[in-house]
Amino acid sequence: MLGLLSFLCAGVVQSLGCGVDLPVGEPLSLGQLAIHPIDWNASPIEAGRVATIAEGDDEVALFGDTGVSLWTSGDSHGRDSAVRSWRSSAVVPALGFSGRWLLGIDGEGHVQRLRFGPTQSLSLEDVSARYQLQGKPVSEVASIGGALVGFVLDGRLAVSDGKTLKHYELSVRSLVGGRGRAAGLSERGVAIFDAESESLRHVELPDAKGLALAPDGLLWAATADALYRESGNTFEQAYHVESPQQIVALSSSGMGVWVLLSDSLAQIRDGQLLVAPLPGMLSPADGSSPTLRLIGSPSGDAWLLDDTQVLRVGEDSGGGQDLALWRKQMLPVFQRLCQGCHLPSGSAHIDLSTHSSWARYRRVLAKRVVEGLPTPMPPVGSGKLTPEELAALTAWVSR
Ligand code: HEC
């Protein structure tokens, strides 16, 4: 069941490869971006060389050559060192119950799920068979949206809906997914799978080296010297980089698409390319440090990795900074005045022990804690916030 199969050789035919010259669209305008390192974790990272990162609502899992390390709202939740070689990871819908799984593809191609809970320490469970992938080495995984999860098997796309696994004649690597689509780089360009119509499409883009799916659902691709934006059935050039500057990598985040350049980090957002210098603690991405890598975060932040360091950077308005402020200012309030009732199995039956729960209740927190309406939190007789705590909370809930 391959559905509609169409291969397009798009654009005006000219010199390159099979002869492709993609149209030039509205160029991105240049702007500046202020980013800084985000102080998101309580314990130091000893993850070695990190291959991939998966982020849930509150969880950050680093998969590296010392094993998998997990943090929840920035607190260490342990490490499992049983597997030390990783290829890919993703956050996907759990099989058999609501919620989400953090999956990692290990060096042998097994699909490993991270098992953990409030009182359960981190361990791995091989769930290859749950996806009908036993004995089939997987190289990549990506969430496609809804119940669909995409895997790359022997270089080709396979899609699981949690019950059956379908194989497609689509050769891909660097798999990305979301909003019902999966895409990857192929021999000669970008291959795109649409789940609803089950259609496969191919856009020629010789020498494409990066691919990302923006939060608005558009695909972006990069060669060493240009950025391309999806436009209908093809890609159009949106930015050209002057040498010696080069594009090193692309990765999507919750705010836009991050672009790692040889001497800077930039974000594509609202028709702009917002550029920031690379943080000083990292060596430039040119020949002297070919190992610098980029992973976008759903929070909007970016992870920059080299062989020994993991650095999270973001804007003041970003999700990582929100977590950092929460850890610094709100977590102590929670521990002093709220956790008596608001732990996961607490008497209030409302878990407020995580950053994401506070973020979800931002407005309600303003009402209950700041205005005391309809009744105050903490309840009368259960303690009070100091004026400083109240000021910090007022500022945090209005972020
Ligand atoms: C003595 C127990 C107790 C303490 C301490 C307490 N709460 Fe509550 N909280 C409750 C109960 C019970 C409810 C549910 C009933 C209600 O909404 O009043 C609740 C409800 C809430 C809600 C509303 C959730 C909703 O869905 O509307 C918020 C927000 C909240 N608490 C925040 C806090 C914060 C922040 C603190 C600490 C600064 C705190 N609470 C301390 C018992 C407590």
Residues whose N, C-alpha, C, O or C-beta is under 5 A from the ligand:
A	BS01	HEC	V333 L337 C338 G340 C341 A348 I350 Y361 V364 L365 R368 M377 P378 P379 S382
